[in-house]
Amino acid sequence: MINIAMLTPFFTGKLGGPYNVIMELAPILERKGISTNIYTTSAIRKFGRARTEFYEEKSKNFKIYRFDSYLKFKEYRTSFKLLPFLLKNEKNIDLVHSHSLRSFQENNGLIVSLIKKKPLIISPHGGISINWDYRDKIPKMISDKTIGYLKKYMKPHYIAVTKMEIPIIKEYGADDDHIHFIPHGVNTDIFKPVDGSSLKKKLGLENSDIILYVGRIAKGKGVDKLIKILNLAIKKNKNIKLVIIGGDAGYLPIVKNLIQQYNLSKYVTLVGYVSKQNLSEYYSMADLIVYPSRQEIFGLVLCEAMACGKAVIGSDIMGPSEINLNGKTGYTSDFKDLNKVSEMIVGLFDNRKLLTQMGINGLERVKEYYTWEKAAESHFKLYMAVLNQK
């Protein structure tokens, strides 16, 4: 087995991102002879003060090591036992793959890569284009100017999940030979067209034209714009209803105030968090998925919706604009002219043939370009190519 050390500040489904990617990739990579070892920080359990266990074995070749983090600067989480552990067990590391950028964990990976001559791959997960907006930019800037400065000389390989991310990574100091385009995928065993009629009945939406939003309830996701769009759309189509799925990221009170302000209570259903295993029924129940995110490196929600055979309206930014082909699988928008978006929605509900065809086109596109099997195969080929260069 080839041993890959994957580094990330945290590894929990509640914080998504790298967790979801690794959880999908690891089982497929295992079948190809790749052993995945996660090195991350501990987390407080949902109930009580006990920390998560240090060692967790998902399978024989998929293991997690969690190190207590008593000091952190926003999401820059320090674990001082991590580096000694990695150096002591370097024989169990063939390649270092950091699933974070400007993090304490990545910095440790850089040191191990430098001292022990281990190849290094970095998946930024939006860390170049988005993280400067976060309040933890000071420790990340310090990281860039200190240990992170080594990247200019070590020339690690980077994975870009969208083509638009490639020039951004180049600005960060990488050249064409060290940037690899590998888009994320969607689990088509879970996300596929199913019968959503019983769920529609349960929610009292049998005779409705249903818009669905899936994602965190956060300002960056543009949920506030979606409420305003709904207010405009129902003036032309009273059958339109909006279903919102997602956990609160501190923005739910503002969304509820907007719903009250526009008197939309009977038009909006707030579902809350829904597990991945149950999402396909919600996607299948809906007629149209709208995703007005203000910042997004990829846009997995669009892939999930399309895998369930649904047309989508998404932002014309980064990943969403590459995944969703404007006019073929749905529409793209900058979500500045909200009235125009409302007209898109009403127009699609008036043209069911086009709405259905867009859903069919989306499903075909996902199967061709966005599956985890394809992503895992690309990761495997990259690992082998980098190791052969060593």
GUTORBA-512534 format. One record per residue (C-alpha): z, y, x; residue number from 0; residue in three letters; chain. Coordinates in steps of 0.001 Angstrom, whole numbers, always signed. Layout:
{{Z Y X} NUM ALA A},
...
REM end
This chain:
{{+0 +0 +0} 0 MET A},
{{-687 +3574 +1068} 1 ILE A},
{{+2443 +5708 +689} 2 ASN A},
{{+1995 +9212 -745} 3 ILE A},
{{+4964 +11615 -590} 4 ALA A},
{{+4663 +13952 -3568} 5 MET A},
{{+6775 +17107 -3435} 6 LEU A},
{{+7702 +19268 -6416} 7 THR A},
{{+10634 +21628 -7210} 8 PRO A},
{{+11501 +19619 -10331} 9 PHE A},
{{+10324 +16465 -12033} 10 PHE A},
{{+11127 +16471 -15728} 11 THR A},
{{+9030 +16353 -18887} 12 GLY A},
{{+10819 +19429 -20214} 13 LYS A},
{{+9171 +21540 -17505} 14 LEU A},
{{+5729 +19941 -17812} 15 GLY A},
{{+3077 +20877 -15264} 16 GLY A},
{{+3211 +18592 -12214} 17 PRO A},
{{+5352 +16067 -14090} 18 TYR A},
{{+2663 +15396 -16687} 19 ASN A},
{{-69 +15180 -14058} 20 VAL A},
{{+1831 +12789 -11781} 21 ILE A},
{{+3020 +10608 -14660} 22 MET A},
{{-594 +10073 -15704} 23 GLU A},
{{-1998 +9607 -12196} 24 LEU A},
{{+653 +7355 -10610} 25 ALA A},
{{+102 +4182 -12706} 26 PRO A},
{{-3675 +4359 -12187} 27 ILE A},
{{-3306 +5055 -8457} 28 LEU A},
{{-910 +2118 -8156} 29 GLU A},
{{-3697 -204 -9290} 30 ARG A},
{{-5810 +1204 -6469} 31 LYS A},
{{-3183 +463 -3810} 32 GLY A},
{{-1353 +3813 -3789} 33 ILE A},
{{+2442 +3988 -3759} 34 SER A},
{{+3822 +7245 -5195} 35 THR A},
{{+7168 +8585 -3993} 36 ASN A},
{{+8467 +11774 -5631} 37 ILE A},
{{+10795 +14083 -3662} 38 TYR A},
{{+12341 +16722 -5886} 39 THR A},
{{+15613 +18325 -7002} 40 THR A},
{{+18310 +17063 -9291} 41 SER A},
{{+18636 +18375 -12832} 42 ALA A},
{{+21552 +18625 -15262} 43 ILE A},
{{+21394 +16038 -18000} 44 ARG A},
{{+20813 +17223 -21557} 45 LYS A},
{{+24412 +16455 -22474} 46 PHE A},
{{+27412 +16921 -20201} 47 GLY A},
{{+27597 +18139 -16624} 48 ARG A},
{{+26440 +14976 -14838} 49 ALA A},
{{+23369 +15340 -12669} 50 ARG A},
{{+20360 +13073 -12833} 51 THR A},
{{+20531 +10037 -10585} 52 GLU A},
{{+19398 +10382 -6974} 53 PHE A},
{{+17073 +7379 -7119} 54 TYR A},
{{+14888 +6266 -9999} 55 GLU A},
{{+12299 +3503 -9939} 56 GLU A},
{{+9517 +3828 -12497} 57 LYS A},
{{+7780 +772 -11048} 58 SER A},
{{+7673 -1154 -7771} 59 LYS A},
{{+5367 +1488 -6295} 60 ASN A},
{{+6444 +4599 -8197} 61 PHE A},
{{+9832 +5953 -7112} 62 LYS A},
{{+11698 +9238 -7501} 63 ILE A},
{{+14224 +10742 -5075} 64 TYR A},
{{+16244 +13699 -6386} 65 ARG A},
{{+18286 +15949 -4105} 66 PHE A},
{{+21027 +18212 -5397} 67 ASP A},
{{+20096 +21886 -5430} 68 SER A},
{{+23081 +24226 -5312} 69 TYR A},
{{+21131 +27326 -4288} 70 LEU A},
{{+18042 +28561 -6039} 71 LYS A},
{{+16149 +31817 -6369} 72 PHE A},
{{+14524 +31554 -9788} 73 LYS A},
{{+12323 +28467 -9257} 74 GLU A},
{{+12646 +28426 -5455} 75 TYR A},
{{+15081 +25491 -5388} 76 ARG A},
{{+16683 +24548 -2086} 77 THR A},
{{+17786 +20997 -1245} 78 SER A},
{{+19116 +20901 +2288} 79 PHE A},
{{+19271 +17095 +2489} 80 LYS A},
{{+15569 +16807 +1730} 81 LEU A},
{{+14122 +17501 +5185} 82 LEU A},
{{+16469 +15140 +7114} 83 PRO A},
{{+15668 +12406 +4595} 84 PHE A},
{{+11902 +12904 +4949} 85 LEU A},
{{+12060 +12922 +8744} 86 LEU A},
{{+14282 +9840 +8836} 87 LYS A},
{{+11963 +7933 +6518} 88 ASN A},
{{+8650 +9255 +7875} 89 GLU A},
{{+7405 +5686 +8449} 90 LYS A},
{{+7219 +5389 +4654} 91 ASN A},
{{+4924 +8429 +4459} 92 ILE A},
{{+1189 +8196 +5125} 93 ASP A},
{{+221 +11467 +3470} 94 LEU A},
{{+2089 +14470 +2028} 95 VAL A},
{{+901 +15841 -1322} 96 HIS A},
{{+2674 +18996 -2489} 97 SER A},
{{+2485 +19666 -6230} 98 HIS A},
{{+3807 +23187 -5794} 99 SER A},
{{+2943 +26276 -3842} 100 LEU A},
{{+5356 +28684 -2123} 101 ARG A},
{{+8247 +26330 -2820} 102 SER A},
{{+11105 +24995 -705} 103 PHE A},
{{+9720 +21498 -1212} 104 GLN A},
{{+6267 +22479 +33} 105 GLU A},
{{+7832 +24204 +3045} 106 ASN A},
{{+9586 +20958 +3940} 107 ASN A},
{{+6300 +19121 +3535} 108 GLY A},
{{+4676 +21552 +5967} 109 LEU A},
{{+7341 +20822 +8572} 110 ILE A},
{{+7011 +17048 +8149} 111 VAL A},
{{+3233 +17331 +8323} 112 SER A},
{{+3448 +19400 +11504} 113 LEU A},
{{+6103 +17380 +13354} 114 ILE A},
{{+5035 +13880 +12281} 115 LYS A},
{{+1287 +14548 +12136} 116 LYS A},
{{+943 +13633 +8467} 117 LYS A},
{{-2084 +14890 +6502} 118 PRO A},
{{-1216 +17513 +3891} 119 LEU A},
{{-2775 +18115 +460} 120 ILE A},
{{-1671 +20919 -1864} 121 ILE A},
{{-2154 +21137 -5630} 122 SER A},
{{-1264 +24779 -6445} 123 PRO A},
{{-911 +24182 -10221} 124 HIS A},
{{-1689 +27849 -10773} 125 GLY A},
{{+672 +28960 -8013} 126 GLY A},
{{-1864 +31228 -6329} 127 ILE A},
{{-3290 +33038 -9340} 128 SER A},
{{-221 +33121 -11589} 129 ILE A},
{{+3012 +32946 -9596} 130 ASN A},
{{+2873 +36535 -8382} 131 TRP A},
{{+3675 +37566 -11939} 132 ASP A},
{{+6969 +35696 -11814} 133 TYR A},
{{+10284 +37312 -10938} 134 ARG A},
{{+10747 +34834 -8081} 135 ASP A},
{{+7910 +36401 -6078} 136 LYS A},
{{+10265 +37716 -3333} 137 ILE A},
{{+11312 +34271 -1995} 138 PRO A},
{{+7706 +33111 -2365} 139 LYS A},
{{+6481 +36108 -391} 140 MET A},
{{+9055 +35318 +2292} 141 ILE A},
{{+7764 +31735 +2280} 142 SER A},
{{+4193 +32980 +2861} 143 ASP A},
{{+5252 +35170 +5786} 144 LYS A},
{{+7383 +32510 +7509} 145 THR A},
{{+6894 +28752 +7257} 146 ILE A},
{{+3955 +29193 +4917} 147 GLY A},
{{+2135 +31079 +7658} 148 TYR A},
{{+1616 +27704 +9378} 149 LEU A},
{{-1037 +26830 +6788} 150 LYS A},
{{-3540 +29057 +8551} 151 LYS A},
{{-3331 +26809 +11604} 152 TYR A},
{{-2676 +23431 +9957} 153 MET A},
{{-5575 +23751 +7484} 154 LYS A},
{{-4232 +21623 +4625} 155 PRO A},
{{-6546 +20369 +1892} 156 HIS A},
{{-6324 +21998 -1555} 157 TYR A},
{{-7125 +20629 -5000} 158 ILE A},
{{-8700 +23095 -7450} 159 ALA A},
{{-8561 +22016 -11089} 160 VAL A},
{{-11164 +24599 -12132} 161 THR A},
{{-14205 +25984 -10342} 162 LYS A},
{{-12898 +29511 -10880} 163 MET A},
{{-9841 +28595 -8828} 164 GLU A},
{{-11929 +27853 -5727} 165 ILE A},
{{-12598 +31489 -4659} 166 PRO A},
{{-8918 +32283 -5236} 167 ILE A},
{{-7889 +29477 -2893} 168 ILE A},
{{-10434 +30748 -360} 169 LYS A},
{{-8722 +34139 -425} 170 GLU A},
{{-5521 +32286 +405} 171 TYR A},
{{-7103 +31124 +3672} 172 GLY A},
{{-8850 +27807 +2973} 173 ALA A},
{{-12508 +27059 +3687} 174 ASP A},
{{-15040 +25071 +1653} 175 ASP A},
{{-14392 +21816 +3541} 176 ASP A},
{{-10700 +21932 +2617} 177 HIS A},
{{-11042 +22664 -1114} 178 ILE A},
{{-11744 +19839 -3559} 179 HIS A},
{{-12587 +20290 -7237} 180 PHE A},
{{-10668 +17709 -9280} 181 ILE A},
{{-10040 +18720 -12922} 182 PRO A},
{{-7094 +17333 -14837} 183 HIS A},
{{-7692 +14726 -17496} 184 GLY A},
{{-6448 +13656 -20889} 185 VAL A},
{{-5052 +10282 -21900} 186 ASN A},
{{-7692 +9034 -24320} 187 THR A},
{{-5512 +6078 -25301} 188 ASP A},
{{-3116 +8581 -26858} 189 ILE A},
{{-5387 +11487 -27745} 190 PHE A},
{{-8109 +10218 -30040} 191 LYS A},
{{-9216 +10770 -33651} 192 PRO A},
{{-6730 +9213 -36089} 193 VAL A},
{{-6017 +9525 -39800} 194 ASP A},
{{-3970 +12693 -40342} 195 GLY A},
{{-4093 +12696 -44152} 196 SER A},
{{-534 +11440 -44660} 197 SER A},
{{+856 +14081 -42309} 198 LEU A},
{{-1162 +16747 -44090} 199 LYS A},
{{+333 +15612 -47374} 200 LYS A},
{{+3835 +15508 -45901} 201 LYS A},
{{+3481 +19140 -44816} 202 LEU A},
{{+2050 +20154 -48186} 203 GLY A},
{{-1289 +21209 -46733} 204 LEU A},
{{-3694 +18861 -48562} 205 GLU A},
{{-6028 +21586 -49849} 206 ASN A},
{{-5729 +23937 -46889} 207 SER A},
{{-8014 +25009 -44053} 208 ASP A},
{{-5686 +24287 -41150} 209 ILE A},
{{-5504 +26164 -37858} 210 ILE A},
{{-3334 +24456 -35253} 211 LEU A},
{{-1599 +25944 -32217} 212 TYR A},
{{+22 +23662 -29626} 213 VAL A},
{{+1998 +25021 -26684} 214 GLY A},
{{+5189 +26760 -25681} 215 ARG A},
{{+6265 +29658 -27877} 216 ILE A},
{{+5856 +32250 -25121} 217 ALA A},
{{+4267 +35681 -24796} 218 LYS A},
{{+1866 +34385 -22152} 219 GLY A},
{{+461 +31894 -24640} 220 LYS A},
{{-646 +34654 -27035} 221 GLY A},
{{+1107 +33339 -30154} 222 VAL A},
{{+1694 +36922 -31291} 223 ASP A},
{{-2067 +37510 -31341} 224 LYS A},
{{-2570 +34374 -33395} 225 LEU A},
{{-201 +35676 -36105} 226 ILE A},
{{-2166 +38928 -36266} 227 LYS A},
{{-5458 +37002 -36419} 228 ILE A},
{{-4126 +34916 -39296} 229 LEU A},
{{-3192 +38096 -41171} 230 ASN A},
{{-6809 +39243 -40921} 231 LEU A},
{{-8342 +35839 -41735} 232 ALA A},
{{-6428 +35220 -44974} 233 ILE A},
{{-7869 +38409 -46434} 234 LYS A},
{{-11185 +36535 -46556} 235 LYS A},
{{-9911 +32988 -47040} 236 ASN A},
{{-6583 +32434 -48798} 237 LYS A},
{{-6707 +28686 -48075} 238 ASN A},
{{-6157 +29172 -44348} 239 ILE A},
{{-2807 +27937 -43033} 240 LYS A},
{{-1424 +28023 -39507} 241 LEU A},
{{+665 +25203 -38014} 242 VAL A},
{{+2535 +26039 -34810} 243 ILE A},
{{+3782 +23250 -32537} 244 ILE A},
{{+5873 +23852 -29446} 245 GLY A},
{{+9310 +24483 -28043} 246 GLY A},
{{+10729 +27979 -27828} 247 ASP A},
{{+10462 +29719 -24450} 248 ALA A},
{{+12485 +32711 -25656} 249 GLY A},
{{+9692 +34227 -27766} 250 TYR A},
{{+10302 +32538 -31129} 251 LEU A},
{{+12376 +35411 -32628} 252 PRO A},
{{+9474 +37809 -31999} 253 ILE A},
{{+7022 +35381 -33619} 254 VAL A},
{{+9296 +35010 -36659} 255 LYS A},
{{+9595 +38789 -36961} 256 ASN A},
{{+5799 +39096 -36932} 257 LEU A},
{{+5512 +36437 -39632} 258 ILE A},
{{+7953 +38401 -41795} 259 GLN A},
{{+6323 +41732 -40972} 260 GLN A},
{{+2950 +40509 -42267} 261 TYR A},
{{+4458 +38501 -45168} 262 ASN A},
{{+2947 +35272 -43844} 263 LEU A},
{{+5814 +32864 -44495} 264 SER A},
{{+3811 +30766 -46949} 265 LYS A},
{{+886 +30627 -44526} 266 TYR A},
{{+2736 +29499 -41389} 267 VAL A},
{{+4492 +26205 -40647} 268 THR A},
{{+6730 +26137 -37569} 269 LEU A},
{{+7081 +22495 -36531} 270 VAL A},
{{+8872 +22824 -33184} 271 GLY A},
{{+8524 +20339 -30352} 272 TYR A},
{{+6410 +17212 -30957} 273 VAL A},
{{+6235 +14350 -28456} 274 SER A},
{{+2939 +13619 -26755} 275 LYS A},
{{+2716 +10243 -28484} 276 GLN A},
{{+2709 +11931 -31920} 277 ASN A},
{{+443 +14888 -31208} 278 LEU A},
{{-2861 +13170 -31985} 279 SER A},
{{-1922 +12972 -35676} 280 GLU A},
{{-1372 +16735 -35763} 281 TYR A},
{{-4648 +17421 -33957} 282 TYR A},
{{-6469 +15076 -36333} 283 SER A},
{{-4856 +16696 -39365} 284 MET A},
{{-6076 +20153 -38335} 285 ALA A},
{{-9523 +21598 -38937} 286 ASP A},
{{-9572 +23948 -35949} 287 LEU A},
{{-7423 +24474 -32845} 288 ILE A},
{{-6930 +28047 -31590} 289 VAL A},
{{-5446 +28648 -28133} 290 TYR A},
{{-5208 +32388 -27279} 291 PRO A},
{{-3398 +32024 -23940} 292 SER A},
{{-3202 +35146 -21756} 293 ARG A},
{{-2961 +33164 -18516} 294 GLN A},
{{-3962 +29557 -17950} 295 GLU A},
{{-5084 +27702 -14867} 296 ILE A},
{{-6493 +24729 -16791} 297 PHE A},
{{-5893 +24381 -20535} 298 GLY A},
{{-4878 +20793 -21276} 299 LEU A},
{{-4332 +21581 -24965} 300 VAL A},
{{-8058 +22177 -25357} 301 LEU A},
{{-8824 +18794 -23778} 302 CYS A},
{{-6336 +17065 -26071} 303 GLU A},
{{-7814 +18734 -29156} 304 ALA A},
{{-11371 +17905 -28139} 305 MET A},
{{-10363 +14300 -27399} 306 ALA A},
{{-9242 +14145 -31030} 307 CYS A},
{{-12666 +15331 -32151} 308 GLY A},
{{-11745 +18910 -32999} 309 LYS A},
{{-13531 +22215 -32477} 310 ALA A},
{{-11562 +24807 -30510} 311 VAL A},
{{-11354 +28544 -29989} 312 ILE A},
{{-9882 +29377 -26591} 313 GLY A},
{{-9504 +32224 -24127} 314 SER A},
{{-12403 +33089 -21820} 315 ASP A},
{{-10190 +32748 -18741} 316 ILE A},
{{-10085 +30246 -15855} 317 MET A},
{{-9876 +26653 -17092} 318 GLY A},
{{-10238 +27228 -20852} 319 PRO A},
{{-13655 +28842 -20401} 320 SER A},
{{-14842 +25894 -18278} 321 GLU A},
{{-13520 +23216 -20602} 322 ILE A},
{{-14695 +24807 -23843} 323 ASN A},
{{-18436 +25500 -23977} 324 LEU A},
{{-18971 +28611 -26082} 325 ASN A},
{{-21125 +27825 -29098} 326 GLY A},
{{-21165 +24073 -28444} 327 LYS A},
{{-17589 +22729 -28501} 328 THR A},
{{-16160 +25859 -30102} 329 GLY A},
{{-15926 +29518 -29185} 330 TYR A},
{{-14420 +31498 -26330} 331 THR A},
{{-12902 +34951 -26704} 332 SER A},
{{-10981 +37560 -24737} 333 ASP A},
{{-8797 +37962 -27853} 334 PHE A},
{{-9017 +41736 -27656} 335 LYS A},
{{-11032 +42175 -30851} 336 ASP A},
{{-8782 +40207 -33203} 337 LEU A},
{{-10962 +40930 -36211} 338 ASN A},
{{-13905 +39278 -34458} 339 LYS A},
{{-11813 +36155 -33813} 340 VAL A},
{{-10752 +36065 -37468} 341 SER A},
{{-14453 +36188 -38412} 342 GLU A},
{{-15138 +33257 -36064} 343 MET A},
{{-12461 +31245 -37853} 344 ILE A},
{{-13611 +32127 -41366} 345 VAL A},
{{-17233 +31473 -40379} 346 GLY A},
{{-16416 +27977 -39092} 347 LEU A},
{{-14502 +27105 -42257} 348 PHE A},
{{-17538 +28257 -44253} 349 ASP A},
{{-19845 +26094 -42112} 350 ASN A},
{{-18291 +22638 -42109} 351 ARG A},
{{-21387 +21057 -40604} 352 LYS A},
{{-21112 +23242 -37499} 353 LEU A},
{{-17344 +22732 -37341} 354 LEU A},
{{-17789 +18947 -37393} 355 THR A},
{{-20608 +18983 -34836} 356 GLN A},
{{-18538 +21088 -32429} 357 MET A},
{{-15768 +18505 -32699} 358 GLY A},
{{-18218 +15693 -31901} 359 ILE A},
{{-19558 +17646 -28922} 360 ASN A},
{{-16031 +18217 -27645} 361 GLY A},
{{-15131 +14541 -27825} 362 LEU A},
{{-18257 +13607 -25851} 363 GLU A},
{{-17471 +16265 -23231} 364 ARG A},
{{-13924 +15005 -22691} 365 VAL A},
{{-15082 +11422 -22263} 366 LYS A},
{{-17656 +12498 -19685} 367 GLU A},
{{-15596 +14925 -17593} 368 TYR A},
{{-11895 +15004 -18458} 369 TYR A},
{{-10140 +11627 -18318} 370 THR A},
{{-7242 +10635 -16084} 371 TRP A},
{{-9226 +7643 -14862} 372 GLU A},
{{-11839 +10011 -13426} 373 LYS A},
{{-9140 +12292 -11987} 374 ALA A},
{{-7304 +9347 -10375} 375 ALA A},
{{-10522 +8024 -8836} 376 GLU A},
{{-11196 +11458 -7325} 377 SER A},
{{-7628 +11658 -5962} 378 HIS A},
{{-7988 +8202 -4443} 379 PHE A},
{{-11266 +9100 -2732} 380 LYS A},
{{-9724 +12302 -1367} 381 LEU A},
{{-6663 +10453 -23} 382 TYR A},
{{-8862 +7925 +1755} 383 MET A},
{{-11179 +10585 +3168} 384 ALA A},
{{-8282 +12673 +4500} 385 VAL A},
{{-6518 +9647 +5994} 386 LEU A},
{{-9743 +8543 +7691} 387 ASN A},
{{-10025 +11990 +9290} 388 GLN A},
{{-6568 +11677 +10829} 389 LYS A},
REM end
